[in-house]
Amino acid sequence: MVFPLVDENLPRLFAACLRAVGYQAEDVRDVGLGTHPDADVWSYAQAHTRTLVTQDNDFADIRAYPAPHAGIVMVDLPDRLSIAVRMQLILDGLASLAGQSLANAVVTISLGHVRVHR
């Protein structure tokens, strides 16, 4: 099971959308990390076994954010898409991974693709 931690660079509504479809999602702003540095967000995700869902490419650097971790989901979708469309694409991408462990994986969700790097 994936326990998402939604980064502040995604719409605040997204954690609620994840919860509506059954995920135990948190938003960094709701746990007091809204303006904190990436290192603080990472530490929280590690301490709470949360899969980080973010648009921040810095988190894809495995040297800075090495395993072990509960997974990192990189969202690489054009800003020109509406928030509703972007959220649906992310939900669809996560649904395509149902049943898989994301431990130590970096997942990229982009238009028409879901890539998993272990």
N, C-alpha and C positions, 0 to 999 in steps of 0.2 A: 504494500500500500504506500502511496505517495502522500506525504504531508507537506503541502506547499507553503513556502514563505514568499509572498509576492513583494518584489522590490518596489521602491517608490517611483521608478520610472515607468511603471505600468499604471493604468487607471485604478484608482482606489476601489471602484466598483468590482474589479476583477476577483478579489478574494471572496466577495459575496456571491458572485456567479459560480465560483468553484465550490463554495459551501452548498449552494442550491442543487448541485449535481452530485453531492455526496462526499466531497473532499473535506478534510479538516484543515482548512486553509487559514492562514494568518496574513495580515498585511503589516509590513514593517512600521507603518505609521501608527498602527493600533497597538504595537508593543513598545512604543517609545523610541523607535530607531529611524524616524522619518528623515532627519537631516544628519544622521550619523555617517561617519566614514565607512567605506566598504569593509574594512577590517572588523568593525563592530557588527555589521550585518552578518558577515561570515561567521564570527564567533557565536552569535546567537543561533544561526542555522546549525552549526556544529553541535552546540550544547543541547539543542532541542530536537536533533535528528530531523531537520527540515530540508526538503528539496527546494533550493532557491530558484525562483522563476523571475527572470530579469531580462532587460534589454541592454544591460551594461556589459560590453564586450570584455572589460577587464577580468570578469569572472571566468572567462574561457581560458585564461592563462594558467595552465596546470602547474607552472612553477610557483606562482603566487598563491594558488588555491589548490594544493595537491590533495590526493586521496589520503586517507579515507574520508568520505563525505556521503551524504544521503542523496547526492545528485544535484546537477545544475542544469536548468532548462534555459537556454538562450533563445530569446524571441527575436527573430530577424525578419520583421514584417514592415512593409512600407508605411510611413506615417500618413500617406494619402488615403489609406483605407480607413473607413469609419471605425470608431471604437468597437461598435457591435460586431463588425466583420472580423476585426483583429481578435476579439475575445472568442468568437466562435472558432476561428482557425486554431487558436491555442487550445481550446477545449477539445477540438477534434484531434489535434496532435497528441494531447495527453491520453485521450481515449484509445488512440492507436497503440499506445504503450501499455494498456491495461494488462495486468498480470506479470509484467516484467519488473524486475528490480532495477531501480535507477542508481543503486549504490555505486559510487565511484564513476558514474557515467556523466558525460557532458552531452546533452541533447540539444540540437538546434532545430527549432521550428521555423520554417520559412514557407513562402508560397509554394504549395505543391510538394513539399518535402519535409520529412522528419528524419533527421540523421542522429544516430547514437554512436558516440565515441567512447570506448571503454579503455 
